[in-house]
């Protein structure tokens, strides 16, 4: 039996004084609060207020809101003095347009209140993790520090989970419970672990570069791999394999080719399934599509289309496609998939868990963007994803410092992992993944400014 949310609600009485004390400590240097959040993210919990219908992540989300306010005050005091090279960068521009389009779709939303809540939450992810680092970071070591703090505390949480899991014989069924209360489920646990993994690799390589003993980083790397494997999360395990291939694609400079091929395959697949309603062949056998309690059985059931979690995803994807047909350009509004999808669902794809008591989403972030923000929102987000990957490759090849190259590669691989997992999950809006999407974008902008400035200086010389 593991700690429940009730225990943590009682602990709030003690957390509040500690929070006040902590606030006093960071008042003279907000950067301490920024770095603190990376120590807390592996241990933040979902908390729901009784009767209020309101939930939050504690303590991470209140700190994000506080950092948002601090950043805005700092920017106002300095007349929004971000470097011109940052605000004119294509990634920065695309992100601003992306947020502006979310605002437009909020105005056209099926539920304006929900959509503006979504927009507000998006802003307190972007400002602390994207704008704030661009504002105060002066050296790459300050960016490295975020992931060095994260991996240490995440390593601790993985060890706790592995010890709990070992007591349960590393059973697949127990993987859902042993991660609680710090992780909503085994997917969130695996996601933050696998996103951090490329940076653990980078620090291992940096140690080797500096001729520092790698016994500690080697142990950390192995524990991360073991933790991800025993999470029994297919998307996380597969994303590690994809990242391995992506390393060679980036190293050889084939990102443009890979993006073209993957786009072609995606479009061809959609057209094929649309031809003569071929997609109906994916409909599951209701009696055979069940929950599996063994991981090997789950893998077998996945390719046989008999796994309930996979086929429930297909059920929601089909509903999403029907929703797109209805509101193609502007979508239903941010955050509005759940409240609208059931009336668009196809009964032939229904599973035993289609009542969806957890109120979870569509389980494909790209499709969710299209459903909620329309085709224009989808194109803007795809353009942002392509820009991030292409910029990562460009920086990797113009970088002259080996240490920076490892960090740039880790950042690019983390993006690949996030995108791969987003094909069957909605994770960018969670505190276990969302912060790193925007932080990694800031890392790329920092190195873009560093090496573009270096190139300009060399030309002047």
ChimeraX attribute file (.defattr): number of C-alpha atoms within 10 A of each C-alpha:
attribute: neighborCount
match mode: 1-to-1
recipient: residues
	/A:1	6
	/A:2	10
	/A:3	11
	/A:4	10
	/A:5	16
	/A:6	9
	/A:7	9
	/A:8	15
	/A:9	14
	/A:10	10
	/A:11	11
	/A:12	13
	/A:13	10
	/A:14	10
	/A:15	14
	/A:16	11
	/A:17	11
	/A:18	12
	/A:19	14
	/A:20	10
	/A:21	11
	/A:22	14
	/A:23	16
	/A:24	11
	/A:25	13
	/A:26	14
	/A:27	12
	/A:28	9
	/A:29	10
	/A:30	17
	/A:31	16
	/A:32	14
	/A:33	18
	/A:34	20
	/A:35	18
	/A:36	18
	/A:37	21
	/A:38	23
	/A:39	20
	/A:40	18
	/A:41	24
	/A:42	25
	/A:43	20
	/A:44	21
	/A:45	22
	/A:46	18
	/A:47	17
	/A:48	15
	/A:49	10
	/A:50	8
	/A:51	6
	/A:52	7
	/A:53	7
	/A:54	9
	/A:55	11
	/A:56	15
	/A:57	19
	/A:58	20
	/A:59	18
	/A:60	23
	/A:61	20
	/A:62	13
	/A:63	21
	/A:64	24
	/A:65	18
	/A:66	17
	/A:67	23
	/A:68	21
	/A:69	15
	/A:70	17
	/A:71	21
	/A:72	16
	/A:73	13
	/A:74	16
	/A:75	16
	/A:76	11
	/A:77	10
	/A:78	10
	/A:79	9
	/A:80	13
	/A:81	11
	/A:82	15
	/A:83	11
	/A:84	9
	/A:85	16
	/A:86	19
	/A:87	14
	/A:88	11
	/A:89	13
	/A:90	17
	/A:91	22
	/A:92	19
	/A:93	13
	/A:94	18
	/A:95	18
	/A:96	13
	/A:97	16
	/A:98	21
	/A:99	18
	/A:100	14
	/A:101	18
	/A:102	26
	/A:103	20
	/A:104	15
	/A:105	24
	/A:106	28
	/A:107	16
	/A:108	17
	/A:109	23
	/A:110	20
	/A:111	17
	/A:112	18
	/A:113	14
	/A:114	17
	/A:115	24
	/A:116	20
	/A:117	14
	/A:118	19
	/A:119	19
	/A:120	13
	/A:121	16
	/A:122	16
	/A:123	16
	/A:124	21
	/A:125	27
	/A:126	22
	/A:127	22
	/A:128	26
	/A:129	24
	/A:130	22
	/A:131	22
	/A:132	23
	/A:133	21
	/A:134	22
	/A:135	18
	/A:136	14
	/A:137	15
	/A:138	12
	/A:139	11
	/A:140	15
	/A:141	11
	/A:142	15
	/A:143	20
	/A:144	17
	/A:145	13
	/A:146	18
	/A:147	21
	/A:148	20
	/A:149	16
	/A:150	25
	/A:151	25
	/A:152	15
	/A:153	18
	/A:154	25
	/A:155	19
	/A:156	16
	/A:157	20
	/A:158	24
	/A:159	17
	/A:160	14
	/A:161	22
	/A:162	21
	/A:163	14
	/A:164	19
	/A:165	22
	/A:166	14
	/A:167	12
	/A:168	14
	/A:169	10
	/A:170	17
	/A:171	17
	/A:172	19
	/A:173	14
	/A:174	18
	/A:175	22
	/A:176	18
	/A:177	17
	/A:178	26
	/A:179	25
	/A:180	20
	/A:181	18
	/A:182	21
	/A:183	23
	/A:184	16
	/A:185	16
	/A:186	20
	/A:187	23
	/A:188	22
	/A:189	27
	/A:190	28
	/A:191	25
	/A:192	25
	/A:193	26
	/A:194	27
	/A:195	26
	/A:196	24
	/A:197	24
	/A:198	24
	/A:199	25
	/A:200	23
	/A:201	18
	/A:202	22
	/A:203	23
	/A:204	21
	/A:205	19
	/A:206	19
	/A:207	15
	/A:208	12
	/A:209	11
	/A:210	9
	/A:211	9
	/A:212	11
	/A:213	11
	/A:214	15
	/A:215	10
	/A:216	9
	/A:217	17
	/A:218	15
	/A:219	11
	/A:220	23
	/A:221	21
	/A:222	11
	/A:223	17
	/A:224	23
	/A:225	17
	/A:226	14
	/A:227	22
	/A:228	25
	/A:229	14
	/A:230	21
	/A:231	31
	/A:232	24
	/A:233	19
	/A:234	18
	/A:235	20
	/A:236	26
	/A:237	20
	/A:238	13
	/A:239	23
	/A:240	22
	/A:241	11
	/A:242	15
	/A:243	21
	/A:244	12
	/A:245	12
	/A:246	21
	/A:247	17
	/A:248	12
	/A:249	16
	/A:250	22
	/A:251	13
	/A:252	11
	/A:253	16
	/A:254	14
	/A:255	21
	/A:256	15
	/A:257	11
	/A:258	14
	/A:259	14
	/A:260	11
	/A:261	12
	/A:262	12
	/A:263	12
	/A:264	12
	/A:265	12
	/A:266	12
	/A:267	11
	/A:268	12
	/A:269	11
	/A:270	13
	/A:271	14
	/A:272	13
	/A:273	14
	/A:274	12
	/A:275	9
	/A:276	9
	/A:277	10
	/A:278	12
	/A:279	15
	/A:280	14
	/A:281	8
	/A:282	14
	/A:283	19
	/A:284	23
	/A:285	15
	/A:286	15
	/A:287	9
	/A:288	13
	/A:289	22
	/A:290	18
	/A:291	15
	/A:292	17
	/A:293	12
	/A:294	12
	/A:295	16
	/A:296	12
	/A:297	13
	/A:298	22
	/A:299	15
	/A:300	12
	/A:301	19
	/A:302	17
	/A:303	10
	/A:304	11
	/A:305	18
	/A:306	24
	/A:307	22
	/A:308	24
	/A:309	20
	/A:310	18
	/A:311	25
	/A:312	22
	/A:313	21
	/A:314	24
	/A:315	24
	/A:316	25
	/A:317	23
	/A:318	21
	/A:319	23
	/A:320	25
	/A:321	18
	/A:322	18
	/A:323	23
	/A:324	23
	/A:325	11
	/A:326	14
	/A:327	17
	/A:328	18
	/A:329	18
	/A:330	24
	/A:331	29
	/A:332	30
	/A:333	29
	/A:334	30
	/A:335	25
	/A:336	23
	/A:337	24
	/A:338	13
	/A:339	14
	/A:340	15
	/A:341	21
	/A:342	18
	/A:343	10
	/A:344	16
	/A:345	20
	/A:346	16
	/A:347	12
	/A:348	13
	/A:349	22
	/A:350	22
	/A:351	24
	/A:352	14
	/A:353	14
	/A:354	18
	/A:355	10
	/A:356	12
	/A:357	7
	/A:358	7
	/A:359	10
	/A:360	10
	/A:361	19
	/A:362	25
	/A:363	21
	/A:364	21
	/A:365	21
	/A:366	20
	/A:367	22
	/A:368	25
	/A:369	25
	/A:370	27
	/A:371	34
	/A:372	30
	/A:373	34
	/A:374	24
	/A:375	19
	/A:376	17
	/A:377	26
	/A:378	23
	/A:379	16
	/A:380	19
	/A:381	21
	/A:382	14
	/A:383	16
	/A:384	21
	/A:385	18
	/A:386	16
	/A:387	16
	/A:388	22
	/A:389	21
	/A:390	19
	/A:391	22
	/A:392	28
	/A:393	23
	/A:394	16
	/A:395	22
	/A:396	24
	/A:397	16
	/A:398	13
	/A:399	19
	/A:400	12
	/A:401	10
	/A:402	13
	/A:403	17
	/A:404	19
	/A:405	20
	/A:406	21
	/A:407	26
	/A:408	26
	/A:409	23
	/A:410	25
	/A:411	27
	/A:412	28
	/A:413	28
	/A:414	24
	/A:415	22
	/A:416	22
	/A:417	27
	/A:418	25
	/A:419	20
	/A:420	18
	/A:421	26
	/A:422	18
	/A:423	15
	/A:424	20
	/A:425	22
	/A:426	19
	/A:427	22
	/A:428	20
	/A:429	15
	/A:430	13
	/A:431	23
	/A:432	24
	/A:433	22
	/A:434	18
	/A:435	22
	/A:436	26
	/A:437	21
	/A:438	20
	/A:439	24
	/A:440	23
	/A:441	28
	/A:442	25
	/A:443	22
	/A:444	22
	/A:445	24
	/A:446	20
	/A:447	22
	/A:448	21
	/A:449	16
	/A:450	17
	/A:451	16
	/A:452	15
	/A:453	13
	/A:454	13
	/A:455	13
	/A:456	10
	/A:457	10
	/A:458	9
	/A:459	8
	/A:460	6
	/A:461	6
